[in-house]
Amino acid sequence: MDKINVKFRQLEGGAQIPEYETASAAGCDIALPLRGDIVLYPHEVKNIPVGFAVKIPDGYEGQIRSRAGMARKGIVVANAPGTVDSDHTAELHLLLLNVSDKPVRLSPGQKVAQMVFSPVVHAEFEAGD
């Protein structure tokens, strides 16, 4: 399996470094920072800062996606997959959406999304018929 070097910068004391749950996992899990609970009400979208930034190497992107376990509870990434470009070095934010009909409480340190890294290919556009 190929690996890339992604730099991690903690911006908040409770920020958690993303981790792969298994050796074969395609995505690394993103956990909420260690601060208070968050409640998402039915059909609510919240912009949640994760307390860290990453520097992805040129030629790659990070894709923020929902986690299956969270989707079963009704919590999905609203703009999935959200793209993190290699030139984005500010704090990452998650747009989480509650698609259920009940409020869902998210706890500090809970894994709520995942990030998958992919090579980037640029297109050359030409006028055609």
N, C-alpha and C positions, 0 to 999 in steps of 0.2 A: 504494500500500500504506500503510495506517495504521500509525502508530508510537506507542508509549507510552514514557514516561521511567521506567526502572527504575534505582534507585540501587544501586550495587555497593559493598560494604565488604569490603576485604581483611582477613582475620583472621590470616593466616599468610603469611609472606614468599613462599612458593612457589605461592600460589593463582593460578590462571589466570582471567582474565575470560572469561565465555562469549562465543563468536563464532559468527556465521552463516557456514557454509562457502561458500554462494553467495548472490547477491542474491535469489533466489527461494525459499530454504530457509524452511520453516515453523518449524523448531526451531533454537535456538542450541545449540551443542555445549558440554558440560560436560566439562572435562579434570580429571584427577587432579592434585593439588598436586605440586610438584617436591620430593618426598621419596622414600623407599625404595620398592622394588618391593612389590607385593601379589600373593599367590598365592591363588586361589580353587580349592579342591578340588571334585571332582564333588559336585553337589547341596548345596554349601555356600552359605549366605547370609552376607554380611558387611555391616556398617554402616560406611560409609566417609565420614568428614567431608571436605568439599571445600575447607575453608580460607577460605570467604567467605560473606557473607550478602547478601541482596538486600532491597530495599523496593519491593514491587509497588504501584502506585497502587490506591486503593480502586476497587472495581467490576471488578477483574481478578483472575485467578489465574494461577499458573504450573503447568504439568503436566509432571512429570518422566517421561520415556519412554525406552525402549530405543533404541539406534542400530542400524540394520540391519547394519552391518559388525561390530558386537560380537555381535549375536544369531547371526550366521553362525559365530562362534567359540564360541558357547555361553553368552555372558554377557548376561543380561537384567536389567532393573529388576524386582525381585521384586514390588513393589506397584504396577506400572505400570497406569494412570498415577497417580503419586503427586501429590497436590495441595499446592501451596504457596499459602496464603491471603495476602491483602494485609496482615494483621496479624502475620504470622510474620516476625520480624526477626532471629532467631537464626541460627547457622551452618546451612547446608544439609548434609544427609547423604544419601547414596545407599544404598539397599538393593540390592546387586548379588547375583545368583544365578547360579551355574554350573550350567546344565542339561545339560552334556556329561558324558562319562564319563572325561574327562582333566583334570588340573590345568591352569589357565590363569594365566599370569603377566601382570600388568598393570604397565606402566611409568609412571614419573613423567611427567606431561604428556600421557599418552594420553587421547584423547577416548573416554569410556565411556558417556555418556548425553546426552540432549538435553532442553531445556526449551521448551515451547510456551506462549504467553500467550493467554488467552481471556477474553472478557467474562463476568461472573457475573450470573446471573438468579436472584432469590429467588422461591420459590413461596409463595403464600398458601394455607393448607390450610383446607378447610371440610368439615364432616361431610357424608357423602352416604349414599345407599342402598346 
